[in-house]
Amino acid sequence: MSEKDIFGERLRRRRMALGWSQTTLADRLSVRPATISRYESGTYGSVTFARLRQLADVLATSTDYLLGRVEDPGPVPHHRCTGRGACRPLRPLSQTLTPEKEHEYV
């Protein structure tokens, strides 16, 4: 697995653990959803250090996790904010990512 593949897979896993769509993450980063799609699929040119730090901060994880240097992404926050200022408790990952719903987050 290439470094880009590892980064993309880790980014996707963490986004899904938070219950976010690519659009939600893109909104939080002020980028287009297509940018998130390229990151996750490994079809991007490069990622700046500033963007890497921003991704880690928004996803509540470490740059080391996103880069594949450590296995532990850290705890998932207990609350999810929708971007409209409202926060609500997160559902357990097993309830969020049923096989029927997984396509909603890709």
GUGUVO-378465 format. One line per 4 residues: number of its first residue (from 1); for each residue x negated, y, z negated of C-alpha. Coordinates in steps of 0.5 Angstrom, whole numbers. Each point is the difference from the previous one (the first is absolute). Example, Ala and Ser with C-alpha at 12.3 -4.5 7.8 and 13.67 -1.06 7.14 Angstrom:
1) -25/-9/-16; -2/7/2
***
This chain:
1) 0/0/0; -3/7/2; 0/6/-5; 5/3/4
5) 5/-6/-1; -2/0/-7; 2/7/-1; 6/0/4
9) 2/-7/-4; -1/3/-7; 3/7/2; 7/-4/3
13) 0/-4/-6; -1/6/-5; 6/4/4; 4/-6/0
17) -1/-2/-8; 3/8/-1; 6/-2/4; -2/5/5
21) 1/0/8; -5/3/4; 4/6/1; 0/1/-7
25) -8/0/-1; -1/4/6; 5/6/-3; -4/-1/-6
29) -7/1/4; 3/5/5; -2/-4/6; 5/-3/5
33) 2/-8/-1; -4/-2/6; -6/2/-4; 2/-5/-6
37) 1/-5/5; -7/1/4; -3/0/-7; 4/-7/-2
41) -2/-3/7; -7/2/0; 1/4/7; -3/7/-3
45) -6/3/1; -3/2/-6; 3/2/-7; -3/6/-4
49) -3/0/-7; 6/5/-2; 5/-4/3; -2/-7/-3
53) 0/4/-7; 7/3/2; 2/-7/2; -2/-3/-7
57) 3/5/-4; 7/0/3; 0/-8/0; -3/0/-7
61) -6/-4/1; -7/0/1; -4/2/6; -4/-7/-1
65) 6/-4/0; 2/3/7; -7/-1/2; 0/-7/-2
69) -5/1/-5; 4/-3/-6; 6/-4/0; 5/3/-5
73) 4/6/2; 2/2/-7; 7/0/-3; 6/2/5
77) 3/7/-4; 6/-2/-3; 4/6/3; 0/2/7
81) 2/7/3; 4/1/6; -4/6/3; 7/4/-2
85) -3/1/-7; 4/-6/-3; -3/-6/-3; 3/-7/-2
89) -3/-6/-3; -3/-5/5; 3/-7/2; -5/-6/-1
93) -3/-1/6; 3/-7/1; 7/4/0; -3/5/5
97) -3/-4/5; 5/-6/2; -2/-3/7; 7/3/2
101) -2/7/-2; -8/0/2; 1/3/7; 3/6/-3
105) -7/2/-3; -4/-1/6
***
